[in-house]
Amino acid sequence: MAYEDLREKGLVEDVKPNFSEVSALIARAVKDLVTARANASIDREWAYAIAYQGMLRASKGMIAAEGLRPRGRDQQRTVVTLVGAIIGEDARPLVNAFDRMRRRWQSIIEDAGQPVSRYEVEGAIKEAQRFIERTVEWTRTRNPQLTLL
């Protein structure tokens, strides 16, 4: 789905890129990754949620750098769609992992008693790291000052 389709449906709007906001989102995504690792042995469900949150923040930074903002209901799904359109086809496995984590995150948050295995949280953190690294790399192409991160 191209940006134009999302615009027509009212799911995305054009905004002026605010690179201080982009930097803050990226920095927080990196911090979320550290926090997820630190919590993995204490609370696997919450560590998984934090890893996903880091991916979401990195995505929002990427989208903001592109001069876009998701709107309306189900913004997290819109974020996944936008990131898939922005980041390119070669990163499709990362975007698919992001979408799987979005759905799993939702079940963890909404349904009490959704256990997350050690293997699952470790995999989620690794996927989050790869995803965040890719979004940071892409975002730096939009604003070279992000190399300071």
Rosetta blueprint (number, residue, H / E / L):
1 M L
2 A L
3 Y H
4 E H
5 D H
6 L H
7 R H
8 E H
9 K L
10 G L
11 L L
12 V E
13 E E
14 D E
15 V L
16 K L
17 P L
18 N L
19 F H
20 S H
21 E H
22 V H
23 S H
24 A H
25 L H
26 I H
27 A H
28 R H
29 A H
30 V H
31 K H
32 D H
33 L H
34 V H
35 T H
36 A H
37 R H
38 A H
39 N H
40 A L
41 S L
42 I L
43 D L
44 R H
45 E H
46 W H
47 A H
48 Y H
49 A H
50 I H
51 A H
52 Y H
53 Q H
54 G H
55 M H
56 L H
57 R H
58 A H
59 S H
60 K H
61 G H
62 M H
63 I H
64 A H
65 A H
66 E L
67 G L
68 L E
69 R E
70 P E
71 R L
72 G L
73 R L
74 D L
75 Q H
76 Q H
77 R H
78 T H
79 V H
80 V H
81 T H
82 L H
83 V H
84 G H
85 A H
86 I H
87 I H
88 G L
89 E H
90 D H
91 A H
92 R H
93 P H
94 L H
95 V H
96 N H
97 A H
98 F H
99 D H
100 R H
101 M H
102 R H
103 R H
104 R H
105 W H
106 Q H
107 S H
108 I H
109 I H
110 E H
111 D L
112 A L
113 G L
114 Q L
115 P L
116 V L
117 S L
118 R H
119 Y H
120 E H
121 V H
122 E H
123 G H
124 A H
125 I H
126 K H
127 E H
128 A H
129 Q H
130 R H
131 F H
132 I H
133 E H
134 R H
135 T H
136 V H
137 E H
138 W H
139 T H
140 R H
141 T H
142 R H
143 N L
144 P H
145 Q H
146 L H
147 T H
148 L H
149 L L
